[in-house]
Amino acid sequence: MEEKTEGESQELQKILLDLRESQQRAQGLQTQIKLLSNSVEEIDNTIGTIQGIKNMNSETDILVPIGGNSFLKAKLIETDKVLSGFGAELVAERNPDQAIEFLEQQKKEFNESIERARGELEKLSQHIEDLRRKAEELMAKTEGEEGASKSED
């Protein structure tokens, strides 16, 4: 009976380790989803800004946010060109419609990544629930056997 309890104890430790690793992975996925969602929101804001600016005239006065709830006064010089970054500090000059199309493509890719991460998180959540159930069953079984062996003494 002692071997069985030791084997169950090792199995419980293995399950608890897997549970901890799975919970950390789930937390990482939640963080990833949040970051991607923030990026999608930023893209939506950028698209809205480009759409608003493309209908403005050159020489229109605007406020440019510089952070910390601070702004600079500026004048639009060209409303028919947008500089779009595409990584490694590289930018491309595009017309507003091309810039919006580029941003919409990025948004689509981010949304697909979000859906994949959500699917993975859902599977992982089910795995975590299964592990919890197994751990609870093993703990209850081990406690029951310990109580039975103590009453035999």
N, C-alpha and C positions, 0 to 999 in steps of 0.2 A: 504494500500500500504506500510505503514511503517513496518508491520509485515513481509511482503514478503522480503523486503530489509534486515531486521535483520536476517531472516532465511537464506537468500542467503549469508549474511556476515559470519554467523556461518559455513555454508557449505564451504565457501571459506577458512576460517581458518582451518577447518578440512582437506581439500584437501592440503593446503600448509604445514601442519604438516606432513601428509602422504608423501608428496613430499620430504620434508627435510629428513625424516627417510629413505625413499627409496634411496635417493641419497647417504646417509651415508652407507647404506648397499651395494650399488653398488661400492662405493669406497673401502669398506672392501673386497669385492669379487675381485676387480682388484688387490689389494695388495696380497691377497691369491694366485691368479693366478701367479703373478710375483714371489713370493717366491717359489712356486712349480716349476715354469719354471727354476728358478735358481738352484734348487735342481736337476732337470733333467739334466741340463747342467753340473753340478758338477759330477753327476754319469757318464755321457758320458766321461768326462775328466779322471775320475778314471778308467773306463774300458779301455780307451786307454793306460793309464799308466801301468796297470796290463798286458795288452797284450804286451806292449813293454818290460817290465821287464821279463816276462816269457820266452822270447827268448834270454835273456842275460845270460852270464856265471857268476857263483859265482866269487867273487873278482873283479868284474868290478867296476871301479871308477864312482861315480855318484855325482850329486849336489842335495842336499835336501833343498827345500825351507822352510824357517822358518818364513816368513812374512816380511813385509816392504821391499820387493825386496832384501832380504838377503838370503844367502845360506850357507850350511855347506858341506864340502867335506866329502864323505863317500864311503865305499866299500860295495857292496852287499855281504851278507853272504849266504843267501838262496834265491833262486828264485822260489822254488817250494812250498812256503808257504806264505799265505797272512792272516793278522789278520784283520777280519771284525767286526766292531762295529755293535751291534744290539739293542742299547738303554740301559739306566740305567748304563752306563759305563761298559757294558759287551762286551767282544769280543770273537770271535770264530776263531780258526785256520782252514783255508781252503786251498785247492790247488787253483791255479789261476783260473781254469775253474769253480770250485764251487763258488768262490768269484764273478766271472763275472755273473754266473747264478743268484746268490743272488741279485746282483746289478740290473740285467735286470728285476727281479721280482719287486724290489722297484721302478724302473723306470716305469714299467707298471702301478703300483698302483698310482704313482704320475700323470701319464698322464691321467688315468681314473678320478682322482680327478680334474684335470685341465678341462677336458671335462664337468664334472658335474657342476663345477663352471661357466664355459662359458655358459652352457645352462641356468643356473639360472640367470646369468647376462643378457643374452639376454631377458629372460622373464621380468626381473626387468626393463630393459631399455624400453621395450614396455609399462610397467605399468607407468613408469615415464613420458613417452611421452603422454600417455592417461591423466594422472593427469595434465600435463602442459596445454593440450588442454582444459580440463574442467575448469581449473583456468582462462585461458584467456577468455573463453566464459562467465564465471560468472562475471569477472571483466568488460568485455565489456557490459554485460547486466546491471550490477549495475550502471556503468557510464552513460549508456543510460537512465536509469530510473531517476538517479539524475539530469541529464540535463533536462529531461522532467518535473520533479517536480519543478525545479527552474524556468522554463519558465512559469509554471502555477501560480507562486507567483507573 
